[in-house]
């Protein structure tokens, strides 16, 4: 049953994503599987730039409250792939996927990343988990929330082990209709590990949703400006590649699965300030 608070929550959600602000659960509001990092914290939207700024081409990246980042004295970060028992993907393949994902951020910044042999030697830990895994942000099974990561210097990056992760080959040709590209999600969550919040720019890596069977790994200008504002730019960075996929394709690509109603309600609850994360 709808009331004024729920209608306002839906409007906040629609504003964040540049949708037509109707306050109703219309078709465009039924979004794709997404990151578990909240867009609204304590009732305040971190994606407040909205569609009006998008129309004028302004930067739409955001930061976590307080603007946390890794200290200036720490430009070399070590990561460990620590919890892998819950995924069938072999360790060598995981190492290659995460190395590529970290390299995309290193190319644009003054940061560099190295895989560590153990979690004890790492600044960042990566793991696959199912359901309630002890951090207060339980996973929900296939689609819905795909992964979440903690702001600096929390260094924790968790992926839902229940997803149909694709780590090799063309995800758009995957046999599963709910296949999710691992590298695409990894690039996004690393942005959070470095201090970026979500962006209202649909073409940005830091946009909070992605459809199944979609690959999206190249930083957009919005991502680059946001991360370089935190850490400075790599003088050898060659700029961003042209977008290969339109925002329309990302929102409603062929063969993609939309989030279920229950997951959408969870997002609306976050927009109302009822929870810190999905």
C-alpha positions as MATLAB code, in Angstrom:
seq = 'XXXXXXXXXXXXXXXXXXXXXXXXXXXXXXXXXXXXXXXXXXXXXXXXXXXXXXXXXXXXXXXXXXXXXXXXXXXXXXXXXXXXXXXXXXXXXXXXXXXXXXXXXXXXXXXXXXXXXXXXXXXXXXXXXXXXXXXXXXXXXXXXXXXXXXXXXXXXXXXXXXXXXXXXXXXXXXXXXXXXXXXXXXXXXXXXXXXXXXXXXXXXXXXXXXXXXXXXXXXXXXXXXXXXXXXXXXXXXXXXXXXXXXXXXXXXXXXXXXXXXXXXXXXXXXXXXXXXXX';
ca = [
       0.000    0.000    0.000;
       1.389    3.398   -0.998;
       1.530    6.355    1.380;
       3.145    9.795    1.227;
       6.490    8.597    2.635;
       6.794    5.758    0.139;
       5.821    8.040   -2.733;
       8.517   10.519   -1.695;
      11.056    7.683   -1.429;
      10.248    6.590   -4.975;
      10.669   10.181   -6.166;
      14.131   10.374   -4.543;
      15.074    7.114   -6.244;
      13.809    8.372   -9.616;
      15.662   11.675   -9.184;
      18.907    9.833   -8.436;
      18.652    7.878  -11.671;
      17.495   10.722  -13.912;
      14.085    9.133  -14.397;
      10.773   10.887  -14.915;
       9.726   11.790  -11.363;
       6.268   10.241  -11.007;
       6.333    8.785   -7.508;
       4.926    5.580   -8.997;
       6.398    2.116   -9.600;
       6.386    2.540  -13.387;
       8.403    0.418  -15.812;
      11.535    2.643  -15.993;
      11.749    2.539  -12.194;
      12.162   -1.244  -12.245;
      15.953   -1.156  -12.323;
      18.632   -3.770  -12.994;
      20.783   -5.713  -10.502;
      22.997   -3.346   -8.557;
      25.797   -2.625   -6.138;
      24.972   -2.905   -2.443;
      26.504    0.425   -1.432;
      23.747    2.861   -0.469;
      22.836    5.922   -2.536;
      21.101    7.491    0.474;
      22.641    7.581    3.939;
      20.769    8.953    6.952;
      18.101   10.336    4.648;
      20.503   12.283    2.417;
      21.070   11.338   -1.223;
      24.693   11.089   -2.346;
      23.489   11.245   -5.951;
      21.791   14.618   -5.576;
      23.028   16.119   -8.847;
      20.110   14.457  -10.636;
      18.895   14.675  -14.190;
      19.110   18.463  -14.493;
      22.901   18.405  -14.138;
      23.117   15.424  -16.465;
      21.399   17.452  -19.173;
      24.107   20.094  -18.917;
      26.983   17.580  -18.995;
      28.230   18.267  -15.480;
      30.229   15.765  -13.467;
      27.910   13.527  -11.475;
      30.363   11.484   -9.389;
      30.053   11.489   -5.599;
      32.085   10.636   -2.503;
      31.313    8.941    0.784;
      30.299   11.224    3.687;
      33.417   12.958    4.978;
      35.337   12.247    1.768;
      37.519    9.360    3.071;
      40.512    8.376    0.941;
      43.754    6.467    1.322;
      46.495    8.659    2.867;
      48.888   10.543    0.626;
      51.751    8.497    2.053;
      50.174    5.284    0.750;
      50.158    5.122   -3.023;
      50.985    1.409   -3.281;
      48.100   -0.772   -2.121;
      48.173   -4.532   -1.713;
      45.066   -6.693   -2.195;
      44.416  -10.342   -1.313;
      41.822  -12.681   -2.805;
      41.077  -14.212    0.551;
      37.768  -16.103    0.506;
      37.241  -18.270   -2.587;
      35.735  -21.520   -1.271;
      32.216  -20.405   -2.222;
      32.991  -19.835   -5.915;
      33.865  -22.431   -8.573;
      36.181  -19.990  -10.388;
      39.799  -21.106  -10.117;
      42.358  -18.949   -8.331;
      44.486  -18.186  -11.399;
      41.455  -16.857  -13.287;
      40.418  -14.731  -10.312;
      43.916  -13.266  -10.105;
      43.811  -12.231  -13.753;
      40.334  -10.684  -13.488;
      41.114   -8.611  -10.395;
      44.526   -7.564  -11.729;
      42.851   -6.135  -14.829;
      40.192   -4.398  -12.742;
      42.734   -2.706  -10.453;
      44.894   -1.772  -13.450;
      42.057    0.315  -14.905;
      42.126    2.612  -11.857;
      45.923    2.611  -11.650;
      46.129    3.811  -15.263;
      44.244    7.005  -14.408;
      45.793    7.803  -11.010;
      48.981    7.932   -8.985;
      48.026    4.657   -7.272;
      49.387    1.202   -7.983;
      48.155   -2.196   -6.842;
      49.822   -5.539   -6.159;
      48.280   -8.864   -5.219;
      49.442  -10.087   -1.797;
      49.889  -13.700   -0.813;
      47.678  -13.449    2.275;
      45.096  -11.199    3.883;
      47.511  -10.410    6.694;
      49.793   -8.669    4.181;
      47.031   -6.802    2.381;
      45.324   -3.418    2.600;
      42.307   -4.768    0.705;
      40.666   -8.187    1.023;
      38.345   -9.727   -1.574;
      35.972  -12.591   -0.929;
      32.907  -14.463   -2.141;
      30.155  -14.896    0.447;
      26.586  -16.158    0.661;
      23.680  -14.712    2.609;
      24.511  -13.293    6.023;
      28.302  -13.156    6.160;
      28.933  -11.120    9.301;
      29.193   -7.522    8.094;
      25.557   -6.563    8.594;
      24.863   -6.496    4.826;
      23.513   -9.937    3.927;
      23.426  -10.982    0.286;
      20.125  -11.894   -1.356;
      20.858  -14.600   -3.935;
      20.942  -14.257   -7.748;
      20.664  -10.686   -9.056;
      19.417   -8.053   -6.616;
      22.575   -6.960   -4.774;
      25.675   -8.267   -6.566;
      28.485   -7.027   -4.321;
      29.497   -4.313   -1.885;
      32.710   -2.661   -0.769;
      33.725   -0.408    2.110;
      35.158    3.086    1.881;
      38.812    3.856    2.724;
      40.494    2.550    4.617;
      38.038   -0.268    5.307;
      39.468   -2.319    2.461;
      36.761   -5.016    2.340;
      35.231   -6.128   -0.965;
      32.528   -8.823   -0.864;
      30.781  -10.541   -3.781;
      27.595  -12.594   -3.639;
      28.672  -16.195   -4.237;
      25.159  -17.044   -5.461;
      25.559  -15.023   -8.668;
      26.300  -16.706  -11.990;
      29.682  -15.008  -12.330;
      31.403  -15.010  -15.721;
      35.168  -14.564  -15.483;
      36.214  -15.620  -18.996;
      34.699  -15.366  -22.448;
      31.879  -13.191  -23.759;
      29.293  -12.639  -21.029;
      26.691  -11.573  -23.606;
      26.797  -15.128  -24.979;
      26.606  -16.831  -21.587;
      24.132  -19.687  -21.333;
      22.619  -18.326  -18.129;
      20.103  -15.490  -18.442;
      21.314  -14.173  -15.084;
      25.051  -14.246  -15.895;
      27.046  -11.342  -14.411;
      30.429  -10.151  -15.679;
      32.904  -10.389  -12.797;
      35.388   -7.816  -14.056;
      32.646   -5.221  -14.600;
      31.489   -5.542  -10.998;
      35.079   -5.581   -9.728;
      35.957   -2.299  -11.469;
      32.895   -0.667   -9.903;
      33.546   -1.929   -6.375;
      37.210   -0.899   -6.518;
      35.946    2.627   -7.103;
      34.224    2.382   -3.710;
      37.356    0.955   -2.082;
      39.168    4.090   -3.279;
      36.532    6.517   -2.004;
      34.080    7.066   -4.849;
      30.343    6.904   -4.212;
      27.764    6.365   -6.923;
      27.347    8.501  -10.017;
      24.120    9.650  -11.666;
      25.822    9.333  -15.078;
      24.487    6.131  -16.718;
      27.682    5.680  -18.745;
      29.958    5.848  -15.685;
      31.487    2.789  -14.067;
      30.184    4.160  -10.758;
      26.544    4.142  -11.884;
      24.998    1.737   -9.349;
      23.235   -0.737  -11.658;
      24.220   -3.082  -14.440;
      22.116   -5.557  -16.370;
      22.960   -9.234  -16.539;
      24.980  -10.470  -19.545;
      26.558   -7.008  -19.905;
      30.231   -6.020  -19.869;
      31.154   -2.517  -18.688;
      34.801   -2.114  -17.673;
      36.130    1.136  -19.190;
      36.300    4.229  -16.995;
      34.188    7.136  -18.227;
      35.183   10.787  -17.947;
      32.984   11.132  -14.868;
      34.892    8.316  -13.119;
      38.263    9.752  -14.092;
      37.532   13.286  -12.903;
      36.165   11.940   -9.624;
      39.109    9.667   -8.835;
      41.753   12.134   -9.977;
      40.248   14.742   -7.656;
      41.115   12.383   -4.811;
      44.523   11.074   -5.881;
      45.805   13.140   -8.792;
      46.292   12.033  -12.358;
      48.757    9.656  -13.945;
      50.779   11.736  -16.451;
      50.824    8.731  -18.783;
      47.040    8.335  -18.816;
      45.794    8.382  -22.412;
      42.201    9.387  -21.674;
      38.945    7.494  -21.743;
      37.671    5.301  -24.568;
      34.430    6.231  -26.353;
      31.383    4.589  -24.808;
      30.561    1.377  -26.658;
      27.206    0.854  -24.955;
      24.442    3.422  -24.674;
      22.621    4.107  -21.431;
      19.515    2.654  -23.054;
      21.354   -0.605  -23.698;
      22.555   -0.694  -20.109;
      19.038   -0.175  -18.784;
      17.165   -2.589  -21.034;
      19.636   -4.680  -23.016;
      18.456   -7.744  -24.911;
      18.455  -10.855  -22.777;
      18.973   -8.919  -19.551;
      17.054   -9.726  -16.401;
      15.413   -6.956  -14.379;
      15.488   -6.882  -10.601;
      12.527   -8.582   -8.880;
       9.870   -6.489   -7.147;
      11.147   -7.387   -3.677;
      14.614   -6.072   -4.536;
      13.171   -2.834   -5.876;
      11.259   -2.310   -2.649;
      14.550   -2.727   -0.793;
      16.085    0.044   -2.892;
      13.122    2.317   -2.189;
      13.537    1.633    1.521;
      17.121    2.854    1.282;
      15.977    5.949   -0.580;
      13.659    6.694    2.329;
      16.591    6.557    4.739;
      15.346    3.356    6.366;
      18.642    1.535    5.930;
      22.280    2.328    5.393;
      22.821   -0.117    2.531;
      20.903   -2.596    0.461;
];
